[in-house]
Amino acid sequence: MACQNELITIVVPVYNVEKYLDRCIRSIQAQTYKNLEIILIDDGSEDQCGEICDQYAESDERITVIHKENGGLSSARNAGIDIAAGRYIGFVDSDDYIHPDMYGILYDSMKRNDADIAVCGHYTEKEEKLILEEPIIDEEAVYTSGEALELLVRDRDMKSYAWDKLYKRELFSGIRYPAGRNYEDVAATYLLFDRAERICRIPEYLYYYQIREDSISYHVSEAKWHRNCRDSLWGQMERITYFHQKGYADLEMMSQAEMLPYIFSFISGGYVLEDPEGVNTAKKYLLSHKRRLDENPYIGKKDKQLVRIYALPHFIFEGYKVIKKCTEKMRPVFGKAAAVCRRVCRMSRQFDFELKPGKTTRIFSFELPCFDNLGDHAIAYAQEVFLSKLSEKYPFLQVHVIDAWDTSDAVFQLGREIHKNDLIFCQGGGNLGNLYPFAEVFRRKVMKKFYKNSIILFPQTVYFTEDEKGENARLVSRRVYDRCRRLLLLARDSVSYEQMRQNFRSPAVKMIDIVASLDASFCVSEKREGILLCLRSDAESALNADEKKYLQACCEKAAGKIHITDTVMGKEITSKERENQLVRKWRLFGRSRLAVTDRLHGMIFAVITKTPCIVLGNNHHKVKETYNTLKSCDYLYYAENARAAGEKIREVLKKELPKHKTDYSPVFEKLEEMIMLYVGEAPAKGVHRVDWINDYEMAIKQVPGERDAKKV
């Protein structure tokens, strides 16, 4: 860590948070960077906050307390800035708390990169859950002012929050937070970014942002959201004007595009809450900027149409809403008419599905939407690699991979061109059930259309919830799946296998996740260090906030250096970006001494990069049962809970690193044989498919190296 001889001022606005204040102040006092000036601004608190601040000031000479009349968050921050003596300034909200190394790490990054602002990641703590809500950043990055402003405006990788940053104090010369507003940082952060020359973004998660029902930003009512939306709009409009005056044309247009959803929401809310003045102000902006909005290349066609609609006078706008409701009631009729129109438009062939010379059999692999989930992207990538190798081995096969968003058009065209010998593949994953209904919609569309063809579902986890919603989804899927004449279901765990056998007529086979067929050993670093903590933040997480913090503390104590990440990246990844993003994540695993994860593909990424890994389960069978299919891997260790995982960390670190990746190729060679059985209209050489599948299941149980599950 760099020399700590420069003073850092930390400004803490305090107002009616006596329940949280001790935790906040103690987390600042515990900073490993000791040369601090801590300014506590008692903003007219009506509880015991003022007395608590004074007590801390008596015991710590670094603490200064200012008692003032209530003026709001901006007023309190500004009071701290006015008297700050530090070379650098940071902010902590008094109901939040920070990691002990926060300011030391931010300071080091600023010095190392000659930056004026350093930005870290943050956790959101809500209802006993610790969540990563922002896009995942795995590498330190340094930006120019212009580059950082673009990320800030687009709300990607950079946010306007005041509290996740460390600033050089001189940036605030002439700049203060606007008093009397919420979302005051929206109105100030861009000014600080524009004044800075270099801004660095670090991957560490060092700030703990607390969501409280009584906090300023917690939207418990439509009225409160309307007020907050107004304040946010105010700041965004000021930002647009500033960019216009500075001649930053691209930033001005980007800001306009990002602001439109807020204007639409504000106008709609204003009608409901009877705020004619606010509505008229917003409409005047749309009308006065109509030409610029129409010419803005960052605004989509739909939003440009909405600009015209929201700018309409009130009585016309209300009439439009009535017409819209009537239209919704007539939607079934319009839907059929639209379907006919789409069919007419699709008569031209969009895809080249013609058999090439020397090819006799086509394979169509239908992907599912992958969005920001690298696990789903890894499945799609692994399937494409697997089928590509299959076509190389059997040159008469011709593979077509259908992007998820092309499914409807491809299904329509194939409906006229499909051959009885064509083989259909549907993407595997953890979405057969009702947790992710969008995936079933795509899958059913394919199965309904090509029920006469051979269809193979790559390894899936099955999970229908034990309620009416789950039962209804199960019945619908059963009707679709059971109609398919030659459907083969691959289960990536034993529980899913039993679910498939119970719910569907088609044969099911136990398999392992297709991503295990990949070899990412090329991503392994010669020198491994630190622990990779890859924990989920979604509804499937079984860990609460305290358990996550316990695991982080255990990792830091055992290895010193840890890296926090996730396989869900928080920003959409296109199919073109897929391979590059996967390799970057695999390299992160490949340079880590140990991974601790409750992500299914966090576990499999560890397998394919030869990374020792402690695995925890999610809130149903998916991760644990998939672990059981991979238990021949002797560098995977299952832990029943956070306490058991924490106790196992040091033990695993003492073990030698694996020299070879666990080889699952025998399993996938058997899968190749089974697929070839499904190529063509009839079973190969009269072999009955179900009998062969039974032989296959016996073979897969004898994978070399299989052993009993290790438990912690």
N, C-alpha and C positions, 0 to 999 in steps of 0.2 A: 504494500500500500504506500502511496506517495506521502511525502512529508506533510504533516498536519499543522503547519505554522500559520496558515491563513484562516481568518475568522469566517465562520458561516453563521448567518443569522436565520433563525427559524421563527416564523411568525405564526402564532396560533390564535385565531379568533375564537372566543369562548362565549357561548350563550345557552343557558339552561340545559346543560349536558352533564349534570353532576354524576349521573350513573356511569358515564364513559370517560370522564375527565382524567381520573387516576391512571387508567390504562394508557391513555394518549400521552400524558406527560412522562410517565415512566419509560415508555418506548423511546421517547426522545432523549431522556437522560441516559439510557442504556446504549446510545450510539457508540460504536467503536471509534468514530471520529469525535474526539473530545473537545476540540477548540470551537465551542459553540456559544452563541448568544441566543437565548431562548426568550422571546417576547410573547407574553400571554396577554391578550387583549380581552378584558372582561367587558363585553359589550352590553352593559346594563342587565346582567343576569338577574332573574327574580328568584333563583334557587340558591344553593350554597356554593356555586361556582367561584364567586369572588373570594370567599374565605379559603377555599381549597387552593386557589392560585397563590394567595398570600402565604399560606403554609409552606408551599413548595419553594417560594422565593426565599423564605427564611433559612431553608436548609441547603439551598444550592445557589451560590453566588452568580452563576451563569444566567439565572432567571430574573427577568424584569417584568413587572406587572403594571398594566395600564387599566385603570377603571374609568369608564366613560359611559355617557348616556347611550341607549340603544340606537344604533344607526344602520344596522344591517351588516351583512358579511363584507361587502365592499368597503364600507366605512372602517370596519375593524382592520381589514388587511392594509388599507391605506395608512392607518394610524401606525401600524407596525413598520411599514416601509419608510415612513417619514423619519423615524428615529433609528433605523437599522444602521449599525456600525460595521457589519460584516462586509467582506469583499464579495461574498456570495449570499443569495437569499433563497430560502425555500419556504414552503407553506405546508402546514398540516392542519386539517380540520379537526376540531376538538372531540368529535365522536369517532374518529378514525384512529389508527395507530400504524406504526412503521416497523420494518425489519431493522435489527440492530446495525446492519452494515449499509443501510440505505445511503446516507450522505457520504460515507467513505467511498463507496463504489461509484456514485455519481461524480464526486469530486475527482477521483482517479481518471474516470473516463474523460472529463472535461480537460484535464491537464494533458492526458495522453494524446487527445485528438485536437488540442488547441481550439476547443469549442467555447461558445458563449452560453449555450444552454445544453443541459443533459436531461434526457427523458428515460424513465424506467417503466416497467410494466406494473400492473396492480391486480390484486384480487378483489372481487366483490363478495362481501360476506352478507348473506341474507338467509334468514330462517334456518340457522344452523348449517348452512351450506357454504362452502368456499368455492367460488366460481371464477373461471377465466372467461370473461365476456368479450374481451378485445381480441383482434387478430394476433395469432401466435408469431412472435419474433424470435428466431433461433440464432441470429448472428448480430453482432454489433454493426451499426451502420452510421455513417457520417454524411450529412446533407448540407448543401448550400442553403442559403435563406430561401431562394426561389423553389428549390426542390421540396423543402420542408413545408413551405406555405401551400404548395399543391396538395401534399398529403393531408395537411390540416383541413383545407377546404373540402377535399373529397372524403374526409373522415376516415382515412385509411392509415393505419400505423401511427398517426399523430392525432392527438385529441386536444381540445382546448382547456382541459382541466388545469387549474393552477398548481395542484398539489403533487403531481407526479414528476416534478421537474426541479432542477437546481439552476439558478440564473446568476449571471454576473450582475452585481447591483447597479452598475451604470446604465443597464438597459432600461431601468425604470425612471431615468431622468425625464421628467415631463409626462410620464405615463402613469395613470392610476386607474383603478377599477371603478366603473361608474356606480355611484351610490344609488340605493333604492331599487335595485334590480336583482332578480334571480338570473342565473346563467350569465353572471357578470364576466366570467372568464372568456365567453364567446366574443365579448366586445373588447378584450384587451390582449389576448394571447397572440393574435395575428400581428399586432403592432410590435410586440416583443420579438416575434420571429423575423419580421421585416428588418428590424434594427440589428439583429444578430448576423454574423457572417457565417458561422458554422454551428450546426446543431447535431448532436449525437444521440442515437437511440440505442439503449442497451437491452439485452434480452432478459435480464434479471427481474423477477417480480418482488418488489420491495415495499409496496404500499398496500395497506388493508383498508379498503373502502367499505364502510358500514352503511347498509340500507336500513333506515328506520321508518316506521309508518308516519312519524311526526316530523321527518326531515323535510327540508325545503324542496328537494327534488323528487320526493316520493309522491306519485300521482294517485292520490286516494279518491279524487273526485274529478268530474269533468270540468268543474269550475276552476279547480286548482291547475289542471293541465292547461286550460285556456289562458290563465294568467302567465304561466310559465312559457307557453308558446308565444305569447305576446312579447315577453322579455327577450326570448331567443331570437324572434324575428327582428326586433329592434337592433340587436347586436349584429345580426347578419346583414341588415340593410346598411348599417354604418360601414360594415366591412366592404360591401359592394361599392359604396360611394368612395371609400378610401382607395380601393384598387383602380377605380375609374380616374380619380384625380392623379394617381401615381402613374397612370398609363399602363397598368398591368392588365391588358385586354383579356388574355386567357383566364387569369385568376378571377376577373370580374364575371366572365360568362360562366365559369365553373360554379362560382358562388351563387349566381342566379339560379342555376339548375338545381343546386342542392337545397336552395331555400323554398322552391315551389311547393313541395309537400307540406311544409309548415304553413304556408299561406292558405292552401286548400283546407287544411285542418282548422286553422284559425277562423276562416270564414264560416265553415260548417258549424263549428262550436259557437260562434258568435250569434248565428240565427237561433240556435237552441237556447242559449243563455241570455238572449235579448241584449246584445251588445252592439247596437247599430253604429255607434261611433267607431268602434274597432273594425267592424265589417266594412264600413265606408272607406276607412283609411287604407285597408288592405286592397279593396277594389280599385281605389284611385291609383295605387301603385301598379296594379296589373294593367289598367287602361293607359296610364302615362308611359309605361314601358313596353306596350304591346308590340311595337315594331322590333325593338331590340330582342324581346323574347322570341318572336317569330324567326328572327335571323340567327338565334343562338344555336350553334351546332351541338352543344352539350345537352340540349333539351330534346327529348323524344317526341315523336309525332303525337302520341296519346296525351302527354302533358301540355303540348301546345293547344290541343283541342280543349283540354280542361281549363286552360287559361281563359278561353272565350266563354266557356260555360260559367265559371265562377265570377266573371266580370259582369254577368248579366244583372239587370235590376232585380230587386228582391221578388217581385210578383212573377216575373218570367222564370227566375230560378226555382221558385216553388212549383210553378207549372211544369217545369222540366222534371222535378222530382216525382210529381204525380204520374207523368208519362212514363218515367223509368219504372215505377211500381207496376203500372199496367203492363209494361213490356216484360217485366219479370214473370208476371202471371201467364203471359203468352209465350214464355220462353220455350216450352216443349214444341209448340208449333213452329216458332222461328228456328229452333234447333234443327228440326227435320229439314226445313227449307235450306238452312245454311249447309247442312250435310250434303244435300243434293248439289248445291253450288260448288262446294269443295270437290265433290267427285268430278264435276265437269272440268274444274280447273286442273285437276290432277291427271286428266287423260293423257297429258304429255309425260313421257318417261323422265323421271328426275335422277334415277340411279342406273348405272350400267351393271346389270346383273347377268349379262350374257356369259355363257360358258366360253372360256378361252380355249384355244387349240390344245388338245391333249388332256383336257379336264372333262370329267364325266359326272362328278357329284359336287353339288354346292352345299356349303355350310354357312348358315346365317346366324351370327352371334349378336343378340340384342342386349345392348347395355342398358343400365338403369341410370337415372340422374345421380351424379356423385357429389355435386355441390362442393362443400369445403372439407369433406371427409376423406383423408388420405387412405384410410382403410378401404373404402369403396373404390377409390382410384387404383389402389394396389390390386384389388380383385380384378377390375377391368383390364389392367395392364397384364397381370399374370395370365388371364384367360386368353388374351390376344397372343402372348408369347407361346402359350401352350398349343393353341390351335395353329399358329404359324409353324411350329416345329412338327406338328402332326401332318400338315400339308407338305412339308419338305420330305417327310418320311414316306408319305403316300402321295405321289405327284398327281394322281387323278383327282385329288380334292382341291376345291377352290373356295377360299374363305372370304366372307364378307362380314365386316364388323359394322353394326348399325349404331350410330350415336343415339343416345336416349331421345334427344329432341327431334330426331328424324323418324322416330318409331311410327307415328301415325301415317306419314307419307310412304314410308317403306312398306308397311303392312298393306296399305291400299294397293300399291303397285305390285307387290308380290302376290296379292290375292288373285291377280290376273295372270301371273307368270310362274307361280309355284309349280314344282314338279313333285310327283309322288316320292321320288328318291331324295329330295332335298332334306337336309338335317338341320333342325332348329336348336339353338342353345339360348338359354336365359341366364342372366347374370346371377351368380351366387351372392352370399352375404349373410346378414342377420336381420332380414326384413320380411320373412315369410310369416305373416300373422297380421295383427292389427295395430302394432306399435308404429309402423311406418306405412300407412295405407296407400300413399302415393306410389310406392313400389309395386304393390299388388295391382294397382290400376294398369300400370305399364305391362306387367306380366300377364294379366288376364286378357288384355287386348291381343297379345301375341297368341296365347293358347286358344282363345276363341276362334281366331281366324285360321290357324293351321293345325287344328285338332286331328286331322287325318295323317299328318306327317309325324316322323320320329322327332320327339322333343326331349332334350336333356336339360335338366335344371342343375347348374353347377352347385357345389356344396352350400347348403343353406342351414341356418338356424331357424327352428319353428317356435313361435311363441304367440299363442292366443290368450289374451287375458281372461280370467275366470269371472266374466260378467256378461251382461246381455250384448254389449258391443262386441266383445270377443267372440261370443257364440254366433252372432249374426255374420261376422266376417268369415268365420270358419265354414259356415254353411254355404256362403256365396262361393268361396274358394273351392269347396268340395264339388259344387255343381260344375264349375269350370274345369277343374283338373280331371274329374272322373269322366268327362266327355272325351278327353284326349285318348286316342286309340293306342298310341305308342309313346307314352310318357315315362321317363325314368327320373326318379327323384334321388338326388344325392344329399345325404345328411352329413353335416360336419361335426355332429356329436351324437351320443347314444340317446339322449332324451329326445332330440329332434327326430332321430330315426324311429323311435317308438311312436311319436306323434304322427309322423308320416304314415306309418303302418296302420294306425288307428283311424286316421281321418280320410285317407285317400285309397282308392283301389289300385292305383299304379304301383309297380314295384319300387321299393326304396333300398338304397345301399348306403352303408356306413362309409364315410370318406373323411378326408381332412381338408382344411381350407386350402384353396388353390394357390394362395400366396406362398405356402410352404414349398411349392415347387420351384420357387426362385432361389437364386444364389447371389447374395449381395456381399460376398466376401471381398470383392474389389473395393468396398467402401470401408474396410477395416483399417484403422490407423496402426502404425507400428508401435506407437506409444499411446496407451489408453490411460485416462485419468478421470477421476470424479464419478459422481453418480447422476444418472439421468432419471428424473422423477416425472413420469408421464401418467397423470391421473385425469380421469374424465370429469366434466363439469355438467353433464346433462342429467336428464331424469333417470337414467339407468344407474347412476352412481349409488353405491351402498355406503360411502364414506361421508361422515359429517365433517364440519369445519375443524373440530378439535382433533379428529383422527388424521386429517390431512396435515395439520400443523405438527402433530406428533411425528408423522413420517418424515416431514421436512427436517425437523430438528434432529431426528435419528441419522438421517443422511448427512447433514452438515457436521454432526459430531464425529461420524465414522470416517468421512472422506474430506471434509473441509470444503472442497469445491463441488457444488451441485449445479445441475441445469434443469430448469423446469420447462416442460413443453407439453404438447398434446398432439394427437394425430388428427383432431378436428381443428382446422387452421383459422376459422373465424372469417375467412374471405374466400369467395368462390374461386375454384381452380378449373381452368378449361382443360379439355382433353389434350390440347397442344402443350400445355404447361406440365402435364401429368408426370412424365418421366423425369424431368428436371427436378420437380418438387419432391418426388419420391427419393431420388438419389441424394438430395440434400438432407432429407430426414434420415435416410439410412446411414449417411456419413456421421450424423450426430450420434446415432446408436453405436456406430463402429469406432468412435473415439472415446466411448464411455467405458469405465471399468465395470460398471454394474447398472442395470436398469431396474426400476421399481415401477410397476404399472398395474392398472386395472382395466386397461384397454386391450381388447382381443388382438388387434393388430399391432399394438405396442409389444405384446408377447411374441407375435410372429415375426415382427421386424427384428426382435432380439435373436430369434432362432436363425434367421437367414444372414445375420451379421455376426454370428458367433459371440453374442454378448450375454454373459450371465444375467439372469433375470429372475426377480422375485415377483410372483403373480398373485394379485388379489382378485376376488370375484366381483361381479356387478350385482344388481339386485334381482337377477333371475339366473337361470342355469347357463347362459351363453358362454361366459368366459371360463368358468370352472370345467364345464363339460368339454369345451374345445381344448382346454389344457390336457384333459385326459386322453385326447386323440394324439397329442404331441408328446406324451410322457416318455417316449424313448429318447428324447433330448435330455441329456444328463446335465445341462446347464440351465434348466428351468426348475424353479422351486415354487410350489404353491403354498400360500399362507391363508389361513382361514379368516384372519382379521388383521387390523393395523398393528395391534400389539405384537402379534406373532411375527409379522413382517419386520417390524423394527428390531426385534431381538435377533433376527436371522441375518441382518445386514453385515455385521462384522465377520460372522462365520463365513459367508459367501465371499467376502473380499479377501479372505486368507487363502482361498482355493486358487489353483493355477488357472490361467485363462485357457479356454478350449482351443485345441490346435486345429480341429476340423469341424466343419458344419455338419450337423446331423443330417444323414442322407435319407430322404423320403422317396427317392426315385423309384424303388420297387412298387410303391403304392400308385404312383402316377403312370408307371408302365402298365399296371393292371387296368388303370382307367383308360389308357389308350386302347387296350384290347377290347374293353367293354364298349367303347365308343364305336369301334370298327364293326362290332356286332350289330349296332344300330344303323349303320350305313346301308342304304338300300331298302327295298320294299319288304324283303323276307329275311328271316334269320339266316346267318351264314351256315351253309352246308347242313341245313335242317336242324341245327342246335336250337333247343328251346331257350328263349331268353331267361325265363325265371330260373330254370335249372342252372344255367351258366352263372347267373347272379349269385346263387347260393354257393357255387364253387368259388366265386370271386370273394365272397365274404369270408370263407375259410382261409383263403390265401392272404387277405389283408390282415388277418389276426396274427400272422406269422412274420410281420415286418422285423427285420434284424434289429437287435438292440432294444426291443420293447421290454419294459420293466414295470414293476409296480409303481404307482404314483407316489412321488415324494411329497410329504406334507410337513408343514412347519408346526 
